[in-house]
Amino acid sequence: MKIIGSYVSPYVRKVLACMALKGIEDYEIDPITPFFGDDEFARLSPLRRIPVLIHGGLVLNDSTIICAWLDETFPGHPLLPADPADRARARWLEEYADTRMGDVFIWGLFYQKIVCPLVWGEPGDAERIERTLAEDVPAVLDYLEGQVPAEGFLFGEIGIADIAIASFFRNAAYARFTIDAVRWPKTAAFVTRTLAHDCFARFKPFEDAQLSTDPKGRRAALLAAGAPLVEQSCGTRQPVRGMMRL
Ligand SMILES: N[C@@H](CCC(=O)N[C@@H](CS)C(=O)NCC(=O)O)C(=O)O
């Protein structure tokens, strides 16, 4: 099995966390940033997005599709709760995280603060960052505060909804955002608890290696940290603008 996508992507992290829960250890990873994908990447990922999962002749795109396939294919820890109403709620929270939290935390913060200067050599949109922090982030946190439990996970055992939500807060932290635990105490504690779970914690050294090195030293740093890297990457040195949002 092969995963294409950087350890720092919230959607790749979501897939890797689900694989960890399922005990899937036999895979390789090509940890590219989506903007540095070659023609082979464009062929495998028509939206030029990560993650991509390849298993034999099967190529899967989109973290939700990938995680559903993992859950239907591999035994072990179920990613969805058993009760139909809970399953529906878990799917909704996954969708809410992937779409709204993606818009707010990735496109509104992480992309503006980290990706723009690093990949495009230009500052992010300061007005957008300000609006995101003043309006969009509080609205997301108000909603989550009414959803997450004071203790434990959303539906008993940790599952897809917990993982999808918590994953974005790693990127938020990279963009130097922390949850105000006085205003949103349940969400702050839930995120800390979920990100501390082994299914997330085990990948942190790879994220640190990815973030703290320049492209030249990255492969060596990731290998040194124990990342199961592919031999042949579909990464390239010249960045290509994404097609979904510019
Ligand atoms: N709905 C997709 C979203 C994937 C996504 O947006 N990935 C980001 C990386 S964090 C990406 O590839 N962005 C590049 C782009 O949209 O151009 C999923 O769940 O996999």
The ligand as a Tripos MOL2 file, in Angstrom:
@<TRIPOS>MOLECULE
LIG
   20    19     1     0     0
SMALL
NO_CHARGES

@<TRIPOS>ATOM
      1 N1        -11.7260   16.6130    0.5070 N.3       1 LIG1
      2 C1        -10.3340   16.2820    0.3320 C.3       1 LIG1
      3 C2         -9.4880   17.5090    0.6020 C.3       1 LIG1
      4 C3         -8.0130   17.2500    0.3730 C.3       1 LIG1
      5 C4         -7.2160   18.5440    0.3580 C.2       1 LIG1
      6 O1         -7.7630   19.6610    0.2120 O.2       1 LIG1
      7 N2         -5.8940   18.4060    0.5320 N.am      1 LIG1
      8 C5         -5.0470   19.5640    0.4820 C.3       1 LIG1
      9 C6         -3.7930   19.3610    1.3160 C.3       1 LIG1
     10 S1         -4.0890   19.7110    2.9920 S.3       1 LIG1
     11 C7         -4.5960   19.7530   -0.9570 C.2       1 LIG1
     12 O2         -4.1950   18.8020   -1.5900 O.2       1 LIG1
     13 N3         -4.6570   21.0030   -1.4210 N.am      1 LIG1
     14 C8         -4.2000   21.3630   -2.7180 C.3       1 LIG1
     15 C9         -5.2550   22.0670   -3.5000 C.2       1 LIG1
     16 O3         -6.4290   22.0550   -3.1040 O.co2     1 LIG1
     17 O4         -4.9020   22.6370   -4.5360 O.co2     1 LIG1
     18 C10        -9.9720   15.1220    1.2610 C.2       1 LIG1
     19 O5        -10.7010   14.8890    2.2300 O.co2     1 LIG1
     20 O6         -8.9990   14.4110    0.9630 O.co2     1 LIG1
@<TRIPOS>BOND
     1     1     2 1
     2     2     3 1
     3     2    18 1
     4     3     4 1
     5     4     5 1
     6     5     6 2
     7     5     7 1
     8     7     8 1
     9     8     9 1
    10     8    11 1
    11     9    10 1
    12    11    12 2
    13    11    13 1
    14    13    14 1
    15    14    15 1
    16    15    16 2
    17    15    17 1
    18    18    19 2
    19    18    20 1
@<TRIPOS>SUBSTRUCTURE
     1 LIG1         1 GROUP 0 **** ****
